[in-house]
Amino acid sequence: MSGYVGILVSDPCLQNQFTQVELRSLKSHFTSMRRENGKLTLGDLASRICRLKVVGENLSDQETTDFIAALYPNFNDEVDFESFLKVYLKLHAHASSRTGNPAKNSSAFLKAATTTLLHTISESEKASYVAHINNYLAQDGFLNKYLPIDPSSNDLFEIVKDGVLLCKLINVAVPGTIDERAINTKRLLNPWERNENHTLCLNSAKAIGCTVVNIGTQDFIEGRRHLVLGLISQIIKIQLLADLNLKKTPQLVELVDDSKDVEELMSLPPEKILLRWMNFQLNKSSYKKTVTNFSTDVKDAEAYAHLLNVLAPEHSNPSTLAVKDPLQRAKLVLDHADRMGCKRYLTAKDIVDGSPNLNLAFVAHVFQHRNGLSTQTKQISFLETLPDDAQVSREERVFRFWINSLGNSTYIDNVFEDLRNGWILLETLDKVSPGIVNWKVANKPPIKLPFKKVENCNQVVKIGKQLKFSLVNIAGNDIVQGNKKLILAYLWQLMRFNILQLLKNLRSHSHGKEITDVDILRWANTKVSNSGSQSRMDSFKDKSLSDGIFFLELLSAVQPRSVNWSLVTEGVTDEQKKMNATYIISIARKLGCSIFLLPEDIIEVNQKMILTLTASIMYWFLKQPVEEKPAATSDSENGSQLETLSNSTTDDSASESSVE
């Protein structure tokens, strides 16, 4: 079996402008444009390339046409893929020069596309993350032969090449995310087994909230150290901030005064809660400034000195605040932290240099070790008055991670708060159905005037109706007001539309026809039946699915070697059902399915989650080359069959798990 080959461009300089993920996305757009008339001329390109957000948002149709005409006078010349890439880069540069702020006006994946050319990494961050890995994975039975890693070497980037370390690190950050029975852990892994581990890692990273839009399995093979370190940074950050919510640390209500403030606190991202906690503790000291970031505001180490004196006065050193040299003060702060038993995530120089990632890691670890909050407080009673809808919370999580996986310009921390201005919803719609958003009338953040937010959300609703969503009694103002039920209803339909469009775009199978839920159900039953099994699902809410056996047989049918049946339970008890469900999710991600559901969704037979899981498996299978279907892996390039409508991340841009 041959090794993985990505999209290749004959010009090496042009190839290096993009990651494989970006090339796949742009190839999809190019093929879609060319398909309209059977070929693509410069004249066609001038009118169609405006559908791409980074162009249409910053240049008018006429400006785009004039710019291309100045470069290429003959509009009848046919455009191949490499010419398309060159025009695209020039238009992007032109749009950036017009605005004077390329980072602000480019899409998320384009911002990253320019930064991925800078193959520089922070040695301090690498050393800190290596120390974290050495500490948390030291007892792992498989990895102990590689640990401890020397932080001064590049051994880390060699060890991650088999994918095992990253999978294990994800489980440290969010325990139970990956069923370790699904990880390939042989002494010597072949290229396909390593690729499976990387695919499992990347799809699982998305499922815990990492942004991996510019990372593919090929990047590990190519040894792109900055991308590997960036992913490790995100995983560790998720671990360190895991307790910064009211569910894990109800004592955080001490930071607010009433139930209204509690709701506001619940909507904040973990970093903001950490800053609020830090300032809450600093108010107990003589420190009068407000810390607003983990960089410039802590460079002099004064805030740290006061914070640690409040949290652990028994270990304080009077000379810490007396010294004038910030570097010396930073050293004394770290000595104080050592006496508290806190791990070092940074050096004194990192503090003085204002390293945001390492400073955040340091403060987060201090919070985990000693948060200084009361274990008995009357304010905790506020939590009892707040609605605790586990299903809404689970659905919000699914949509949040799905939207973040698409590579929008803004990372969202709370669906109900962050979508209220309509902008991210418009970006998501543009990812799902390129060209459908009228960017000329869209209002870009920051948006201060409420009616501008309503205008954006009205366009969101209008587009939903174009896509035939059921939007009875939903108006733009409902989104602006943060109506949870209506927002979830809209997002479920958007996610479902995305996966059905992905399936429809595999034209060799769908012939361009609309794909329905019935088609997906019929396909799954046929695959399982053809494999010789008697299992069957009557609908996506069939309660017999809770034992997981049907989906294990479906996965085995699409990839015979994917399921190790000796690890499968009978699925009778709750524990057995959970073991099967976690195994199903990890096997599906290992194949290349980008899914966000939880084991509970399978056990409880959540109809919407079951639909998207089945559709994602179907999508992965149908996009495999016909001659290699039984053994193909998720990173295969499939030419026109891979023309997705989503600028999604790794190998399967299918939009999974959803909610209604």
C-alpha positions in Angstrom: 0.0 0.0 0.0 1.5 3.4 -1.0 2.0 6.2 1.5 -0.1 9.2 1.8 0.3 11.8 -0.9 -1.3 15.2 -0.5 -2.2 17.8 -3.1 1.0 18.6 -4.9 1.8 21.8 -6.7 4.7 21.9 -9.3 6.0 25.2 -8.0 7.6 24.6 -4.6 7.4 28.2 -3.6 3.7 28.2 -4.3 3.3 24.9 -2.5 4.9 26.3 0.6 2.3 29.1 0.8 -0.3 26.7 2.0 -0.8 23.7 4.3 -2.4 20.6 3.0 -5.7 21.5 4.7 -5.8 24.8 2.9 -4.9 23.3 -0.4 -7.8 20.8 -0.1 -10.2 23.6 0.8 -9.1 25.8 -2.2 -9.1 22.8 -4.5 -12.7 22.2 -3.5 -13.6 25.8 -4.4 -11.7 25.7 -7.6 -13.3 22.4 -8.8 -16.8 23.8 -7.8 -16.2 26.9 -9.9 -14.9 24.9 -12.9 -17.8 22.5 -12.8 -20.4 25.2 -13.5 -19.4 25.4 -17.2 -17.0 22.5 -17.5 -14.0 24.8 -17.5 -12.9 28.0 -15.8 -11.6 31.0 -17.7 -10.2 34.2 -16.3 -13.4 35.9 -17.1 -15.3 33.3 -15.1 -12.9 33.5 -12.2 -13.3 37.3 -12.0 -16.9 36.9 -11.2 -16.8 33.8 -9.1 -13.8 34.3 -6.9 -15.8 37.1 -5.1 -17.7 34.3 -3.4 -14.7 33.6 -1.3 -15.2 35.6 1.9 -11.7 37.1 2.0 -12.2 38.6 -1.4 -15.9 39.5 -1.4 -15.7 41.1 2.0 -12.9 43.6 1.0 -13.3 44.1 -2.7 -16.3 44.9 -4.9 -17.1 42.7 -7.9 -15.9 45.5 -10.2 -12.6 46.0 -8.2 -11.9 42.3 -8.4 -12.5 42.2 -12.2 -10.4 45.3 -12.8 -7.5 43.9 -10.7 -7.5 40.6 -12.5 -7.8 42.4 -15.9 -4.7 44.4 -15.1 -2.7 41.2 -14.4 -4.1 39.0 -17.2 -5.5 40.9 -20.2 -7.0 37.9 -22.0 -10.1 36.9 -20.1 -10.6 33.9 -22.5 -7.5 32.1 -21.1 -8.4 28.9 -19.2 -7.3 28.8 -15.5 -5.7 25.7 -14.0 -5.4 25.1 -10.3 -2.0 26.6 -9.9 -3.0 29.8 -11.8 -6.1 29.9 -9.5 -3.8 29.8 -6.4 -1.6 32.6 -7.8 -4.6 34.8 -8.5 -6.0 34.1 -5.1 -2.7 35.0 -3.3 -2.5 38.3 -5.3 -6.1 39.2 -4.6 -5.6 38.5 -0.9 -2.5 40.7 -0.8 -4.3 43.4 -2.7 -7.3 43.3 -0.3 -4.9 43.4 2.7 -3.1 46.4 1.3 -6.4 48.2 0.7 -7.5 47.7 4.3 -4.0 48.3 5.8 -4.6 45.5 8.3 -4.2 42.0 6.8 -4.7 40.0 10.0 -7.9 41.8 10.8 -9.5 41.4 7.4 -8.4 38.0 6.4 -10.2 34.8 7.3 -8.9 32.6 10.1 -7.3 30.1 7.9 -5.6 32.8 5.8 -4.2 34.4 8.9 -2.7 31.1 9.9 -1.6 30.4 6.4 0.8 33.4 6.6 2.0 32.5 10.1 2.7 28.9 9.2 5.5 30.1 7.0 7.4 31.3 10.1 9.0 28.2 11.3 10.1 29.7 14.6 9.2 28.3 18.0 9.6 29.5 21.5 12.3 27.5 23.3 10.9 28.5 26.6 7.4 27.3 25.7 8.8 24.0 24.4 10.8 23.5 27.6 7.7 24.2 29.7 5.4 21.9 27.7 8.1 19.1 27.8 8.2 19.5 31.6 4.4 19.2 31.7 4.5 16.0 29.6 7.3 14.5 31.6 5.3 15.1 34.8 1.9 13.9 33.7 2.8 11.0 31.5 5.8 9.7 33.4 3.9 6.6 34.7 2.4 5.7 31.3 3.3 2.1 30.5 3.9 2.7 26.8 5.6 6.1 27.0 7.9 5.5 30.0 10.6 4.2 27.7 10.7 7.6 26.0 10.4 9.8 29.1 11.7 12.0 30.5 12.2 14.0 27.3 15.2 16.4 27.2 13.7 19.9 26.9 16.9 21.2 25.3 16.7 18.7 22.4 14.2 18.2 19.6 13.3 14.7 20.8 9.7 15.8 21.4 9.1 16.3 17.7 10.4 12.8 17.0 8.3 11.1 19.7 5.0 12.6 18.5 5.5 11.1 15.1 3.7 7.9 16.0 0.7 9.8 17.4 0.6 8.0 20.8 1.9 10.8 23.0 -0.6 13.3 21.7 -3.5 10.9 22.2 -2.4 10.2 25.7 -1.9 14.0 26.4 -5.5 14.6 25.2 -6.7 12.0 27.8 -4.8 13.8 30.5 -6.5 17.1 29.6 -10.0 15.6 29.3 -10.1 12.1 30.7 -12.0 9.6 28.7 -11.9 11.5 25.4 -10.1 8.7 23.7 -10.7 5.0 24.3 -7.1 3.9 24.6 -8.0 0.5 23.2 -8.3 2.3 19.8 -4.7 3.7 19.9 -2.2 1.7 17.8 0.6 1.0 20.3 2.8 -1.6 18.7 6.5 -1.2 19.1 6.9 -0.6 15.4 4.0 1.1 13.6 3.6 1.2 9.8 2.8 4.5 8.1 -1.0 3.7 8.0 -1.1 2.9 11.7 0.7 6.1 12.5 -1.6 8.0 10.2 -4.6 6.5 12.1 -3.2 7.6 15.4 -2.7 11.2 14.1 -6.2 11.2 12.7 -7.6 10.0 16.0 -5.6 12.7 17.8 -6.7 15.5 15.5 -10.4 14.6 15.5 -10.3 14.1 19.3 -8.5 17.5 19.7 -11.3 19.2 17.9 -13.8 17.4 20.1 -12.3 18.9 23.3 -12.2 22.4 21.8 -8.8 22.7 20.1 -8.6 24.7 16.8 -6.8 22.5 14.3 -7.9 24.2 11.1 -4.3 24.4 9.8 -3.1 21.0 11.0 -3.3 17.8 9.1 -1.7 14.4 9.6 0.7 15.2 6.9 2.1 18.1 9.1 3.3 15.5 11.7 4.9 13.5 8.9 6.6 16.6 7.6 7.7 17.6 11.1 6.2 21.0 11.2 7.4 21.8 14.8 5.5 25.0 15.2 2.2 23.3 14.4 2.9 20.4 16.8 3.9 22.8 19.5 0.8 24.9 18.9 -1.5 21.8 19.3 0.3 20.8 22.5 -0.1 24.3 23.8 -3.9 24.2 23.3 -4.2 20.7 24.9 -2.3 21.8 28.0 -4.3 25.0 28.2 -7.5 23.1 28.2 -6.2 20.9 31.0 -5.1 23.8 33.1 -8.3 25.8 32.7 -10.6 22.8 33.2 -11.6 23.8 36.8 -12.4 27.4 35.9 -16.2 26.9 35.8 -19.0 26.8 38.4 -19.6 23.1 37.8 -16.1 22.1 38.8 -15.5 24.9 41.3 -18.8 26.2 42.7 -16.8 28.4 45.1 -16.2 30.8 42.2 -19.6 32.4 43.0 -17.6 34.2 45.7 -16.4 36.5 42.8 -19.9 37.9 42.2 -22.7 39.6 44.3 -26.0 38.2 43.0 -27.6 35.6 40.8 -27.6 37.9 37.7 -23.8 38.2 38.0 -23.6 34.5 38.4 -25.2 34.0 35.0 -22.7 36.5 33.5 -19.8 34.7 35.1 -21.0 31.4 33.7 -20.9 32.9 30.1 -17.3 34.0 30.5 -14.4 32.1 28.9 -12.0 30.4 31.3 -9.3 33.0 30.8 -11.6 35.8 31.7 -12.7 34.0 34.9 -9.1 33.4 35.8 -8.4 37.2 35.4 -11.4 38.0 37.5 -10.3 35.5 40.2 -6.8 37.0 40.2 -8.1 40.6 40.6 -10.5 39.4 43.3 -7.6 38.1 45.3 -5.4 41.2 44.6 -8.2 43.4 46.0 -7.3 41.8 49.4 -3.8 43.3 49.1 -2.4 46.7 48.8 -2.1 46.3 45.0 -4.3 48.9 43.4 -4.0 48.1 39.7 -6.3 45.9 37.6 -4.7 43.0 35.7 -6.3 42.8 32.3 -3.9 40.4 30.5 -1.2 37.8 31.2 1.5 39.7 29.4 2.3 43.4 29.9 0.3 43.7 33.2 2.4 41.1 34.9 5.8 41.8 33.5 7.1 43.6 36.6 6.0 40.6 38.8 4.4 42.9 41.4 1.0 41.5 40.8 2.4 38.0 41.3 4.1 39.0 44.5 0.9 40.4 46.0 -1.2 37.4 44.7 1.1 34.8 46.3 1.3 36.8 49.6 -2.5 36.7 49.8 -2.8 33.0 48.9 0.2 31.7 51.0 1.4 34.3 53.5 3.2 31.7 55.4 5.7 31.4 52.5 6.1 35.1 51.8 9.5 36.9 51.6 9.4 40.6 52.6 12.2 41.4 50.2 10.1 40.4 47.1 8.3 43.7 47.0 11.3 45.6 48.2 13.6 44.8 45.3 13.7 47.2 42.4 14.8 44.9 39.6 11.8 43.1 37.9 13.9 40.1 37.0 15.1 39.6 40.6 11.5 40.1 41.8 10.3 37.5 39.3 12.9 35.0 40.7 11.7 35.6 44.2 8.1 35.1 43.1 9.0 31.7 41.6 10.8 30.8 44.8 7.6 31.6 46.7 5.6 29.4 44.2 8.1 26.6 44.8 7.5 26.7 48.5 3.8 26.5 47.9 4.4 23.3 45.9 3.4 24.9 42.5 5.0 23.5 39.4 7.0 26.0 37.3 5.6 26.7 33.9 7.9 29.6 33.2 11.2 31.2 34.2 11.8 34.6 35.6 12.8 35.8 32.2 9.5 34.6 30.8 7.6 36.7 33.3 9.7 39.8 32.4 9.3 39.1 28.7 5.5 38.9 29.2 5.0 35.5 27.6 1.2 35.2 27.6 0.9 31.4 27.2 3.4 30.7 30.0 2.0 33.3 32.3 -1.5 32.0 31.8 -0.3 28.5 32.5 1.4 29.6 35.7 -1.6 31.5 37.1 -3.9 28.6 36.1 -1.7 26.2 38.0 -1.6 28.4 41.1 -5.5 28.5 40.9 -5.6 24.7 40.8 -3.1 24.3 43.7 -4.6 27.0 46.0 -7.4 29.2 44.9 -8.1 30.9 48.2 -11.9 30.7 47.8 -14.1 29.8 50.7 -15.4 26.3 50.9 -18.5 27.5 52.8 -20.4 30.4 51.3 -24.0 31.5 51.2 -23.5 32.6 47.6 -23.4 29.0 46.5 -27.2 29.0 47.1 -27.5 31.1 44.0 -26.5 28.1 41.9 -29.6 26.3 43.1 -31.9 28.9 41.6 -30.3 28.7 38.2 -31.8 26.3 35.6 -29.6 23.2 35.2 -30.5 21.8 31.8 -27.9 19.1 31.1 -29.2 18.5 27.6 -29.0 22.2 26.7 -25.5 22.3 28.1 -24.5 19.2 26.1 -26.0 20.6 22.9 -24.3 24.0 23.4 -20.9 22.2 23.7 -21.5 20.2 20.5 -22.3 23.3 18.5 -19.5 25.4 20.0 -16.9 22.8 19.1 -18.3 22.2 15.6 -18.4 26.0 14.8 -14.8 26.4 16.1 -13.7 23.5 14.0 -14.7 25.3 10.8 -12.0 28.0 11.1 -14.1 31.1 11.6 -12.2 34.3 12.4 -13.3 34.3 16.1 -13.1 31.5 18.6 -16.3 31.2 20.5 -16.6 30.3 24.2 -20.3 30.4 24.6 -22.8 29.8 21.8 -25.6 31.8 23.4 -23.4 34.9 24.0 -20.9 34.9 21.2 -23.4 34.4 18.3 -25.7 37.3 19.3 -24.1 39.8 16.9 -24.8 37.5 13.9 -21.3 37.8 12.5 -20.0 34.3 13.4 -23.3 32.8 12.2 -22.8 34.5 8.9 -19.2 33.2 8.7 -20.5 29.7 9.5 -23.1 29.9 6.8 -20.4 31.0 4.3 -18.4 27.9 5.3 -21.3 25.6 4.9 -22.6 27.2 1.7 -19.9 29.4 0.1 -21.2 32.5 -1.5 -24.6 32.5 0.1 -23.8 35.5 2.4 -24.1 39.1 1.1 -21.0 40.5 2.8 -21.6 43.9 1.4 -24.5 44.4 3.8 -23.0 42.6 6.8 -21.8 44.5 9.8 -18.4 43.5 11.1 -17.5 43.5 14.8 -17.0 45.4 17.0 -20.7 46.3 16.7 -21.9 48.9 19.2 -25.3 49.8 17.7 -28.0 47.1 18.5 -29.8 47.5 15.2 -26.6 46.6 13.4 -26.6 43.3 15.2 -30.3 42.8 14.3 -29.4 43.5 10.6 -26.8 40.7 10.7 -29.2 38.3 12.4 -32.0 39.1 10.0 -29.7 38.1 7.2 -29.0 34.8 9.1 -32.7 34.1 9.3 -33.2 35.1 5.7 -30.5 32.7 4.5 -32.0 29.9 6.7 -35.3 30.3 4.9 -33.4 30.1 1.6 -31.9 26.8 2.8 -35.5 25.6 3.7 -34.9 25.6 7.4 -38.0 25.4 9.6 -37.9 28.9 11.2 -41.4 29.4 12.5 -41.5 32.3 15.0 -37.7 32.9 14.7 -36.7 36.5 14.0 -33.2 38.1 14.0 -34.0 39.8 17.3 -34.4 36.4 19.0 -30.7 35.6 18.2 -29.7 39.1 19.4 -31.6 38.4 22.7 -29.8 35.1 23.1 -33.0 32.9 23.0 -31.4 29.5 23.7 -34.2 27.3 22.4 -34.4 29.1 19.0 -30.6 29.4 18.6 -30.2 25.6 19.2 -33.0 24.9 16.7 -31.3 27.0 14.1 -27.9 25.5 14.7 -29.2 21.9 14.5 -30.7 22.6 11.1 -27.5 24.2 9.9 -25.4 21.3 11.1 -27.7 18.8 9.5 -27.8 20.8 6.3 -24.0 20.7 6.2 -23.6 17.0 6.5 -26.3 16.3 3.9 -24.6 18.8 1.5 -21.3 17.0 2.0 -23.0 13.7 1.1 -24.7 15.3 -1.9 -21.4 16.7 -3.2 -20.1 13.2 -3.6 -21.7 13.2 -7.0 -20.4 9.9 -8.1 -22.7 8.4 -5.4 -25.6 10.9 -5.1 -25.6 12.1 -8.8 -26.3 15.5 -7.4 -29.6 14.5 -5.8 -30.7 15.6 -2.4 -29.7 13.2 0.4 -32.4 12.5 3.0 -32.4 10.9 6.5 -34.1 7.9 4.9 -31.2 7.5 2.5 -28.7 7.5 5.4 -30.8 5.0 7.4 -31.1 2.7 4.3 -27.4 2.9 3.6 -26.4 1.9 7.1 -28.8 -1.0 7.3 -27.6 -2.2 3.8 -23.9 -2.1 4.8 -24.5 -4.1 8.0 -26.7 -6.6 6.3 -24.2 -7.1 3.4 -21.6 -7.9 6.0 -23.6 -10.9 7.1 -25.0 -9.4 10.3 -28.7 -9.6 11.4 -28.5 -6.2 13.2 -30.7 -3.4 12.1 -31.9 0.0 13.2 -35.5 0.9 12.6 -34.9 4.6 13.1 -32.4 7.0 14.6 -34.3 6.7 17.9 -34.3 2.9 18.0 -33.6 2.1 21.6 -31.8 -1.1 20.7 -28.9 1.1 19.5 -28.0 1.9 23.1 -25.7 -1.2 23.4 -23.6 0.1 20.5 -23.4 -3.3 18.7 -25.0 -2.0 15.5 -22.5 0.8 15.1 -19.6 -1.5 15.8 -20.9 -3.7 13.0 -21.3 -0.7 10.8 -17.7 0.4 11.4 -16.5 -3.1 10.8 -18.5 -3.2 7.6 -16.9 -0.1 6.2 -13.4 -0.9 7.5 -13.1 -4.6 8.4 -9.9 -4.2 10.4 -11.2 -1.2 12.4 -12.9 -3.1 15.2 -11.2 -5.5 17.6 -14.1 -7.7 18.6 -12.3 -9.1 21.5 -12.6 -5.7 23.2 -16.4 -5.4 22.6 -18.8 -6.1 25.4 -22.3 -7.5 25.3 -23.7 -4.1 26.0 -26.1 -5.3 28.7 -25.1 -3.3 31.8 -24.7 0.5 31.9 -20.9 0.1 32.2 -20.7 -2.3 29.2 -22.8 0.1 27.1 -20.4 3.0 28.1 -17.4 0.9 27.1 -18.9 0.2 23.7 -19.9 3.8 23.2 -16.5 5.2 23.9 -14.9 2.6 21.7 -17.3 3.5 18.8 -16.5 7.2 19.0 -12.7 6.6 19.1 -12.9 4.1 16.2 -15.0 6.5 14.1 -12.5 9.4 14.8 -9.6 7.1 14.0 -11.1 6.4 10.6 -11.5 10.1 9.9 -15.0 11.0 11.1 -15.0 14.5 12.7 -17.7 14.0 15.4 -18.5 15.8 18.6 -21.0 13.5 20.4 -20.5 12.0 23.8 -20.9 8.3 24.9 -24.1 9.4 26.7 -25.6 10.3 23.3 -25.3 6.8 22.1 -26.4 5.2 25.4 -29.4 7.5 25.6 -30.0 7.2 21.8 -30.1 10.9 21.2 -31.8 10.9 17.8 -29.9 13.9 16.4 -26.5 12.6 17.5 -27.2 9.2 16.1 -28.1 10.7 12.7 -24.9 12.7 12.5 -22.8 9.8 13.7 -24.3 7.6 11.0 -24.0 10.3 8.3 -20.4 10.9 9.2 -19.5 7.2 8.8 -21.4 7.2 5.5 -19.5 10.3 4.3 -16.1 8.8 5.2 -16.9 5.5 3.4 -18.3 7.1 0.3 -15.4 9.4 -0.3 -12.9 6.5 -0.3 -11.5 5.5 -3.8 -13.6 2.6 -5.0 -10.7 0.3 -5.5 -9.4 0.8 -2.0 -12.7 1.0 0.0 -12.0 -1.9 2.4 -8.6 -0.6 3.5 -8.5 3.1 2.7 -7.6 5.5 5.4 -9.0 8.9 6.3 -6.2 10.9 4.8 -6.7 9.7 1.2 -7.1 12.3 -1.5 -10.1 11.6 -3.6 -10.1 14.1 -6.3 -13.6 15.4 -7.2 -15.2 13.1 -4.7 -13.8 15.2 -1.9 -15.4 18.5 -3.0 -16.8 19.5 0.3 -18.7 22.7 0.9 -16.9 23.3 4.2 -13.5 24.7 4.9 -13.2 22.3 7.7 -10.1 21.0 9.3 -8.4 17.7 9.0 -9.3 14.8 6.9 -13.1 14.6 7.3 -14.8 18.0 7.3 -18.1 16.3 8.1 -20.2 18.2 10.5 -21.3 15.8 13.1 -23.0 15.7 16.3 -25.7 18.2 16.6 -28.7 19.2 18.5 -32.2 20.4 17.8 
